[in-house]
Amino acid sequence: MSQDIICFLPSFRIKMKWPWVWIKLCWLCPTLVYGGKVLVFPVDMSHWVNMKVIIEELHSRGHQVSVVRSSNSWYIKETSPFYTSVTLDIEFGLEEEFITTYLARLLEIQRERKSVWARFKLEMEQTELASEINRKTCKMLELLFENKDLIQSLRDTKYDLVLTDPATPGGVIFAHYLRLPFVFNVRWTSQGEGHFSIAPSPLSYVPMTGTELSDKMSFLERLLNVIVFGLTQMQIAQFVLPHYVALTEKYLGPDVDYFSLFQAADLWLMRVDFVFEFPRPTMPNVIYMGGFQCKDAKPLPQHLEEFVQSSGEHGVIIMSLGTLIGELPHDLADEIAAAFAKLPQKVIWRYKGDRPATLGNNTLLVDWLPQNDLLGHPKTKLFVSHGGTNGIYESIYHGVPIVGIPFVFDQADNLSRVRAKGAAMVVDISELDSKAFQTVIQEVLHEPSYRMNMQRLSRLHRDQPMKRLDTALFWIEFVMRHKGAAHLRTESYRLPWYSYHSVDVVLFLLTVTLLILFIFALIRCLCCKLCLRPKKDKKVIEKSKWHSN
């Protein structure tokens, strides 16, 4: 209803002559928001895809959006009809060559036979990347804070809030420096999965990222979960915190705790839906919008529509490995192409590498594909995915089962969640060959339960009182209207760890209990001595009498 009023106002304004009518209209419509000013501090690459959706919707509602970007951003363009860019003459992103080399190294490790050593190498490579990102982020912030003219210009603009992705802490620290309310577009923080930074996370049924566990764990699985949690905390202490201690002390003050910076966020727009995620404790200022970028399919370009229609009753398989993995090692690409060539379905494969030698006539290679529109096409039977959250939510939205090939980061965990709900199968890259890949694809295609389970998830995902994007925008505007949302934010982050876990209370109660027990024991001992003394004296007197006789 508020949208209809907003659209009606511009044409109605010319006819309005009485100020009291305007006052009454504003009184009747208290939820209308003036055109606010939003400063966006995003994360590049696939994270930008999500942020861009929110920015475009903010712009459509009359808000002014400014986006902080570096001069070497991959996806964040300097010019856009939806935002004004604040381009920093600082190259704080990761270079394309570095990412390409890094991903090739990870693929090489992933293809080794499964072993503890291979897993250790994989973790060390990912830790090294995280350390490099933190080093560059820290350097970027230092240069930014020293640019007094730019800082003053941003202060003079008088932004209403900062919208940021805390996968890197740049936007978090910057919002604190500007003393502005801030909202997270989040699934990950620099410390891991977002919930672990703000909500109670019992390790008995909340699995750690990287374990591929569900919320139903055996004793050994719970033991593994606790060990991984401990190792993760050690990694954070060694490879994350050291980068920011001196920086936050210099620019935010000596009493600032790094973790409290995140917990002080007014609102967490969490890219999570419990149709996909396992249930877990949460907090009042966490708003769930998983799949907010999903939408109904639009008509395909003519050449793709003709190719899809040529599949007949067999249908189409879509394959995409996300924004980062555009090509694969030649032998691996040949194995995948050979498996596709033996299928009766048509295949549309987003692939930028050299044409595989085993590519069949049923497979179309494209540099780019309209993934959402293809997944929403009635002839699409299967989605072969690396396990990125955007693709998984689009599959859930359109009810298309998945065959997963996880490579790096959270992809294996994402796919394990869909597999646990009976809507996907996963192929380990170390065991992938044409025969194994073809077998898995045929299993998902011909076993009806996979499609039925995914369609059930789709019905649950769609059954919401309002669109997730509208929910996200309502809460962003809520923070703008009220200059924050402190009433939803827990104050637990101000407590030291021993108070948060009531260690001091337990120790106090234990001390009091021991003290009471000690006093009772002392009193009992004294009573026993007093009771025994007369008997002893009587025996001595009787003995002396006996001797005298």
N, C-alpha and C positions, 0 to 999 in steps of 0.2 A: 504493500500500500504506500509506503514512504517513497518508493521509486516513482509511482504514478504522480505523487504530489510534486516531487522534484522536477519531473519532466513538464508538469503543468505550469509551474511558477513563471518561467521566462515569458510565455505568451500572455499570462494573466497580469503581469506587472504593469503593462501599459494602461490597463483599465482601472487599476486601483487608485482611488483618490483620497481615501480616508485612512490615516495612520492607525486608527483604532482597529481597523480590519486586519492590518498586518500584525499588530500586537496579538490579536485574538488567534490568528492563524499560527503564529509562532508558539502560542500557549497550547494550542491543540496538537502541535507537531514537535514535541520536545526532543525527539530523536534525530531531527535534521542536523547535519553537521556542516559547518562552514567549510569552505575549501581550505583544508589544512596543509601544512608543509611537512613533508616526510623526507628524512635523510636516510638513504639506503646504503648500507655497507655490506655488499654481497660477497659470496665466494664464487669463483669462476668455474668453468667447465659444466658438468651436468647439474651442479647445484643452481647455476644461473637459470636453467630451464624452469625450475619451480619458482624462483624469485620473480622472474619476468612475468609470469601469470598474475601474480599479486600486484605488481607494478602497473600493468595494463588496466587492471580492475580499479586500482586507486585513481588512475588518470581518468577513467571513464566516469568516476563519481566526483570529479571536480577538484581533486587534490593535486597540489604541486609536488612533484617527486624529483629529488636530486640523487644521483647515483655516484658514489665514489668508486673510481676505477683507476687502474694503473695504465701507463702508456703501452704496455705490452699484453693487455688482456686478450684472451682468445675469443671469447664469446660476447663479452660486454662491449657493445659498440659505442663509439664516442657520440654519434648523433642518433637520435631517436625521436619519433613524434610523441613518445609516452613519458620521457623524462629528460632532465637536463643533466649532463654529465659533469662531474668534478674530477677532471683528469689530473692525476698526480704524475709529475715527471719523475717517476720512480718505478723501476722494473722489479716489483716485488712478487710477481707471479713466477711459476715454474716454466722454463723454456720448453717448447715443443720437443726439441731434440732430447732434452733430459728425460721428459716423460716417456717418450718412445723407447729410449734405451732402457729405462727403468722397467717398463712393462714387459719388454722382451726378456729381461733378466728374470722377472717374476714367472713368466710363462715357462722359461727354461727350468726353473726350480720346481714348478708345479708338475711338470711332465716327468720328473724323476719318480722312481718307485717310492711309494709311501713309506716314510720312516721318521723316527724322532729327529734325526739329523736334518732331513729335508724340511720338516716343519720348523725347526730352529732357524735354519737359513732364511726361510720365508719370513718369519717374524722379525729377524734382524734387518732384512731388506726394508720391510714396511716401517720399522722403527727408525731406520736411517732416513727414509723419505719424510716421516713426520718431523724428525729433528731438523731437516733442511727447511721444511715449510715454516716451522716455528722460528728458525734463525732469520729467515727472510721477512717474516711478519714483524718480528721485533725490530729489525733494521728499518723497515718501512715506517713503523709507528714513531720511531725516534726522529726520522727525517721529517715526518708530518708534524710532530709536536714542535719542532724547531722552526717550522715555517709560520712565523707569527702573523704575517699578512693573511695567509689562507685561513688560519685559525680564527682570526678576528672577523674575516668575511663570513665564515660559517656561523659565528656567534651573532653577527649583525642580522643574518637572515631570519633568526628566531624560529628555528624548527620546532614543531610540536612533539616529535618523537624520532627515535632512530629505529629503523627496521634492519635487523642483521641476521646473518647465518653464523652461529657460534662454532661451526666446524673448525674455524680458525678464530682466535680470540681478538683479532684486530678490531672488529666492530664493537665488541663488548668493552674493551679498554677505552676506545674512542668515545663511546657514549658516556662512560663514567667521567672522562676528562671534560666533556662538554656539559655535564650535569643535566642530561636530558632523560626523560622516560624512554625505556627501550623495550622492544618486542622482538622475540626470537621467531624466525622461520626455521624450524629445527627438527632434525632427527639425531644428529651427532653433535657433540661438543669436542673440543680438543682433548677431553679426558675419556671419550668413548660415547656409548649410547646415552641419549639425553636424560632419560629418567634417573640414571644413577647419580646425576648431579643435583637432583632436586627432590626426588621421592624416595621413601623407604623401599629398599630392594632386597627382600629376603632371598638369600642364595639357595634356599631349599627348593624354591620353585620358579625363580627368575633366572633364566640361563644367561651366562656371560657371552658376549660376542666372540665368535671364534670357536666355540665349543660344539655348535650345531646340535645342542640339546633342546629338548622340549620342556614344558612345565611339569612333566611327570618324570621324575628322576629316581633312579635306584640309588643305593648308598654309594656305590663307586662313582656314579655320575655326579652326585652331590659333592663327593670328595674332589673330583676333577674340577667342578665349578668353583669351589673354594680356592683351590690351588691357582686356577687361572685368574681369579679375582686378586689374589695376593701378588702374582707376577705382574698383573696390569698396574696395580698401585706402585710397584717398584719402578716400572717403565715410566709412569707419569712423573714420579719423583726424580728420576734420573735424566729423562729426555725432554720433559715439557717445562716443569717449574723453573729449572735453572735459567731458562731463556728470559723469563719475565720478572724475576724477583727484583733485580736492580732497576728495571724499567718502571715497574709499578711504584717502587719506593721513590724514584726520582720525580715522577710526574703525577702520581695519585696520593702519595703520602706514605710514611713509614708503617702505618698501622693497617694498611690494606692487605687483606688475605686474597690470594689469587682465586680460590674456589668461591669465595663469597661474591666476587664480581659477577659470576654467572647466576648465583642463587638470588641476586638482587633484581633480576629481570622482572618487569611488571607482568609480562605475559609470555607464555610458551605456546606458540602455534605449532603443535606437534604433528609432523607428517606421518601419523600412525592411525590405523583403524584396527580395532580389536577383532574384526573379521579375519585379519591377517596376523596381527600380533597376538602373543599369548597374554591373557589377563594378568594384571599386576597392580600394586598400589599406585595411586596417583595423587595429585594436589589440585586445589581449587583454581589456581591460575594456569593450569595446563588445558588447552583447548585442542581437541583432536580434529584433524582435517585431512587424514590420510586419503589419497586419491582425489584431492581437490582439483587437480589439473585435468582429470578425466572429463570427457564430454561425448555426446553422441557423434557417431561417424558422419562425415560429410561425403559427398560423391567423390569417387576416385578420378584422377586424371584419365583421359580416354585410353591411353596406351596400357595403363595398368588394369583398367576395367576390362578391356578386351582380353588381356592375358588371364585375368581371374576367371572370366566367363568361359574361357577355353578349357578350364579344368573339368568341366562336366560335373558328374555326380561325385567324383573323388574329392573335389575341393582343393584348397590351397594351404600350404605351410609357409609361415613367415619366420624369417631368421634375422635377428639383429643382435649385435654384441655391444650396443651402447655407443657413447660418444668417443670413448678413449680407444677401443679396440676395433680399428678399421680393417686390419689385416692380421693374418696368422702365419706361422711357419708353413712353408710350402707343403711338407709332408702331411701336416695336420689338416690343411685346407683340402688336400687331395682325398684324405680319408672321409671328410665330411661330404665333399662333392660326390664321391663314389657311392656313399649311402643314399644320398638324395636321388641319384640317377636310377636307382633300382625301385623307386617308389612310383605308384601310379598318380600320386598327387602332383600338382604344379607347385614350384617353390620360388618364392621371392626372397632373395638373400642380399642384405645390405653388406657389401664387401668392396673394399678399396684396393686390395692387393692384386697381384698378378692373377690372371685367369687360371684356375686349377686345371691340371691336365685331364682330370677324370670328370669334368663338368658334363652333365647330361643335358639333353635338349629340353627337359622339363624344368630347368632351373634358370631363373633370370637374375643376373647380378646387377645391382643398382648402387650408385654412390649415396643416395638418400632415398628414404621412403616415408610416406605419411603413415606412421606406425599406428596411431590411434584409429585412423580411418580404415586401415586394412584389418585391424583386429575387430572392428565393428562390422565388417562385411559378412553377410550370411554364409558365404562360401569358405571362410577361414576356419580350418579344423584344428590347427595346432600352432603354438608359438614357441620357437626355439630361442631361448634367452640366456644371457649371462647372469641374470639375477638382480639387475638394478631395480630399485624400488619403483621408479616411474613406469617401467614396462610391466612389472608385476601387478601394480594397481590397475593399469589399463587392461591387462588380461582378466583380472577379477571383474572389473566393470563390465566388460563385454562377454564374460563367461567362456573364455578360451583356455583350455588346459595347456600346461607348459612342460617342455623338456628343457631342463636347465644344464648349462655348462658353466659352472662358476670358475672365475679366474682369480680375482683379488678382492681385498677389503671385506665388505660385509656380504658379498654375493652368495657365498655358500650358506650363511645363516638365513638370508632371505628365502632362498629356495628350500631350505630345510623346514621352514614354517609352512610353506605351501604344500610340501610333500607330506608333512604331518597331518594335513587336513585332507589328504587323498586326492589332490588336484594337480599333482606334478610328479615327474620322475627326474632324477638327477644323474648325469654321467660325469664321473671323475675324469679330468683331463689326462691323468696319468694312465688311464685304461681305455682311452677313446681310440677306437679304430672303426672302420666302415661297418663291420659286422655287428659290433656291440651297439653302435649308434643306431643302425637300422632296426635292430631288435627292440631297443627302447622306444623309438618312434612308433613302431607298429603296435607295441603294447599300449601306449597311450591313445593311439588312434582307434584301436579295435576293442579296447576294454571300456564299456560305457560308463563305468563308475567315475573315471577321471573327469569327463565332461559333465556328468550329473553333479559331482561334488563342486566343480568350479561354478556351475550355474547356480547352485545353492548359495555359494559364497557371494555371487553377483547379486542375488535377490536380497540377501542380508545387507550387503554394502550399499545398495541403492535405497533401501527402506529407511530414509532419514526425514526428519521434520522439515529441514531446509537444506539447500545445497551447501556443501562444505566451504566453497569459496565465499558464499554470502556470510556464513558463520565467521570465517576468518576476518572478513572486512568489517563485520559488525564489531568485533572485539578490538580491532585496530582503532576504529573510530571511537569506541568506548574509552580507550586509553587517551585518545586525543581530547575527548570531551571533558574528562575528569582529571587530566594532567597526571595520569598514572593509574595504577590499580593496586595500591599498597594494601588495601583491605583483603585482597585475595592472596597476598604473598605471606608465606610463613616466615616467622622470625627465627627459625631454627638455625639459619646460617650464621647468626650472630653468636651462637653458643659455641664454646670450645667443645672438642670431641668428647671429653669426659662428661660434660654436662648433657650433651645431646644423647649419649647412650646411658645416662644416669649412673655412670661409674662412681661418681662422688656420693650419690645417694645410697647406692648398694654398699659402698665401703663404710659410710656412716652407720647404716643399719646393722651391718656386720659387726662393727666396733661396739655399738651399744649392746647388741645381743651378747657378744663375748664378755663385755664388762658386767652385764647382769648375771650371766652364768658364773663368772668369776666371784662376784659378791655372794651369790647363793652358795657356791662351793666353800667360800671362806667362812660364812656364817655356819654352815653345816659342820665344818671342821671344828670350829670353836665350840659349838653345842656338844659335839661328840666328846671333846676333851673335858668339858665341864661335867657331862653326865658320867664319864668314866672315873673322874677323880674321887668322888665320895666312895665309890665301890673299892677303889684301890686303898684309900685311907682306912676303910673298915677292915679290909684284909690284913693290913699292917698291924692294926690294934689287936685283932684276934690272934695273929701270929705271935705278937709280943706277950700276950696273956698266956699262951700255950707254953712259951719258953719259960716264963716265970714260974708256972706250976711244975 
